């Protein structure tokens, strides 16, 4: 019996420190990867990874590790600062990478980790990979299911409402928005423009190539609809909205466009 008890004590620590990949829908102590950009049609520019979470979270204990298709870690970044409050006690920050800093192509990915927890968010694009070192050592990534390819969307973003990833028509590193925020390049409103954005005015201008009426809906970061209106004069009154980040979704002639709206 004593030998068995000793063996249990030797094995138990290894069981306790087993890592867990929280995947698409989990968090690392409340923090998670929310948006990223890794590929362009030409030379790669503006590459970034955004993380979101509760306002005031100290990020100095978090790291992001980049992995190639062979599961080898090729860069690790220690995060700094705290998450800001962009409304309702949540916010985000982003980490910028130099040109070609995030590898293109299949089976590449990145892991978000934190000291003091065995939870890791290990995501990839264009396939999965198994880490052979670094923070996610031994774990297999979870593919986000979408990729940046022709026509090369500005970013890939997580939708907290559907708990899935999709192509975003606007890259917004460091500006957090929660809810049904994603759209694809298909069936977009031709010539759509939203300005000024960010704004401190009581209205925004919305224009397109069509003169047809436009149905406009605005959602707060919790996904609650705060405005629903049909406009014909290219101007939307937003005087009832508080400072913060919102999602504006427009419909015109059976086409749709979604934008983040920032009110200062």
N, C-alpha and C positions, 0 to 999 in steps of 0.2 A: 504493500500500500504506500509506503513512504517513497518508493521509487516512482510509482505512478504519479503521486502528488508533485514530486520534484519535476517530472517530465511535463506536467500540466503548467507549472510555473514557468518553465522554459519556453513553452509554446505560446502561452497566453499573451505575452507582450506583442508577439508578431500578429496575433489575431486582432488585437486592439488598434494597431496602427495601420491596418489595411485601408487603402485609399478607396474613395468612391467618386466616380465621375457622375456629377449631378445632371449632366446632359443639357438638353435644350431648355428645360423648364425649371431647373433647380437653381439655387444660389449658393454662394460661398459666404456664409454668415451675412446674408442679405444682399450681397453685391453680385452682379452678374454682367456678362458681356452683352451689350445692347445693340451695337452697330459696328460695322467695319467696312473698309474699302481697301482692296488689294490689287486691282488690275484696271488698266486703261486700254483704249484702242491703240494708242501710240506709246510714247514714253510714260512710264508710271510716275504719277505725281499725286500729292495729297493723300498718301496712304495713312490710315489711322485705325485704331481700335478704341471704341468707346465702352466704358463701364458705367453702370447705373446702380443706384441703391439709396438707402435712407440718408437724408441730409445730415451732415455732421459726422459721417463715418470717417474715421482716420484710415487713410489709404496706405500709410507707411509700412503696414504689415503685409501688403498685397504685392504680388508679382505677376507679370505676364511672360510666359515662355513660348517662343515660336518654334514650331516643328516643321521639318520637311517631310516629303513623301515616304522617306525611309524610317521615320520616327525619331530622327536625330534632332536634338535641340540645337538651334543655331543662334539664338539670341534670347537674353532674359532682361527684362526691364522691371526695376523696382518702382512702384507707384509712389507718389508724394502728394501731400496736401490733404484736404478734406472735401467731401462731396457737398456741393452747394445746395441751397433750397430753391428749386425752380417752381415751387407750388406744391401744396399738400404734403410737405415734408420729404420730398424726393428730389433727386437731381442726378447729374452725371458729370464725368470728366472724360477727356480723350487723350490718347497717347499718339503723337505724330511720329511717323517713321520716314526716313530719307527715301529718295527715289529707289525703287526695287528693294526697300527694306523688308517688305513682306513678300515672300516668294509667291509667284504665280503658279498655276497649274494644279494638276490633280493631287489629291491626298495630302495637301499641306494643311496646317492648322495652328492652333494656339491654345494655351491653358492658362486659366486664372486660378491662382492659389493664394493661400494666406497662412501665416504661421499660427499655430494653435488649433488647426482643424485639419482633418483628413479629407474633407470635401474639396473636390477640384472640378472646375468646369473646363472640360477638354473638348473643344469643337474643331471641326475641319470643314473643308469645302472641296467639292469635286471628288469625293471619296473619303475613305477612312484610313487611319494609320494607327499603329501601335507604338507608343513611346518606348524608346530604349534607353532613356536617361532623362535627367531634369526632373522638374516637379511632378510630372505625370507618368513617371517611369512605370512601365508595366501595364498602363491603362490603354484601352482602345478608344479612339475619339468617336464622337457622334457627328455625322455629316449634317450640316444645316439644311441641305436639300435644294439649295439654289446656288447659282454661280454668276460671277461677273464675266459675261461674254457678249458678243455682238447682240444688241447695240450698246453694251457697256453702261449699265445703270450707274448712277453716282455712288450708290452704296447698297449694302445688304443690311437689313434692319429687323430687329425682333419685335413682334406684335404681341403685347402683353394680353390682349383680349383673346386671340386665337391660339396663343402659345406656340406660334410658329414663326419661321423666318421667311422674308420675301424681299423682292427688289424694291428699293425706295427711289422715287423720282427726284429726291433732293437729299444731298449729303449734309448732315447737320451735326458734325462732331462737337460734343460738349453741350448740345441743346437737347434735353430729355423731353420726350413726349410719350405718353402711355395710352394704349387703346388701339382702336382700328386705324392704323396710320399708314399702312403700306399700300402701294399700287404698283402696277407693272407698266412697261412701256406700251402695252397694247391699248388701243382705243382711248388715247389721251385727247384732251381738248386742244385743238390746234391753236397755237399762238397764245396759250394761257399765260397770264402775268398777274402777279399779286404784289402791290406796292402801296406805300412804303412798308417794308418788312425787314427788320423790326420796326415798330411804330410806337409813338407816344400820342398819336392823334386819336380822335373819336371815330375815325372811319378808316377804311382801306379801299383802294381802288382795285377792281378786278376786271381784266379785259381779255378778249380772245379774238380770233379771226371771224367769229360768227356774231350776228346781231340777234340771235334767238335769245329768249329769256334764259337765265341761268339760276338753277336751284342751288343754294349754298347752305351747308350745314357746318357748324363749328362745335367741336368737342373739347372738354377740358382733359387734363392728363389722366383722369380716372375713367375716361370714356363716356362721361355724361354729356348729352347734347345740351348746349347752352344757347345756340342760335339755329333757327331753320327759317330760311327766307328765300323768296324768289325775287331776283333783282333784274332790272332792265336798263338801269342808268349807270352801270359799272361801278357803283359805290355801295359799300356795305357798312352800316352803322354798327360799331362795336363799343359804343360808349358805356354799355352796361357790363363790360368785362373788366376784371381786375388784372393787375400786372401778373404776367406769367406766360407759360407756353401752352398753345392750343393747337388743335388739328383742324384745318379747314378742308372740307371736301366739296367740290363743285361738280354739278352735272349739267350738261348742255348737249342737245342733239344726240342723245344716247352715248355720250362719251363722258369720262370721269377723270378728274385730276385731284390729287391730294397734296396739300402743302402744310408744313409747320408754320404757325403764325406766332410771332413773338411780340408781346406787348410790354413795353418798358414803363 
